[in-house]
């Protein structure tokens, strides 16, 4: 698990990722507003390089789309 601080609000980023079939993580700003636009993500041993690259691509696209 790791926390990523985004430059954009988390909810629309997660919605955009979901439209691409990617579960983006958990929006921490709901329960921990003091963290700002924070997202917690987790990857287990069941994920491979292709899965991780798909996540990164979806996240980058979602951040670009929310401009």
Secondary structure, DSSP 4 states (H G I P E B T S, - for coil): -EEEE-SS-HHHHHHHHHHTT----EETTTT-GGG-SEEEE---TT--HHHHHHHHHHHHHHHHHT-
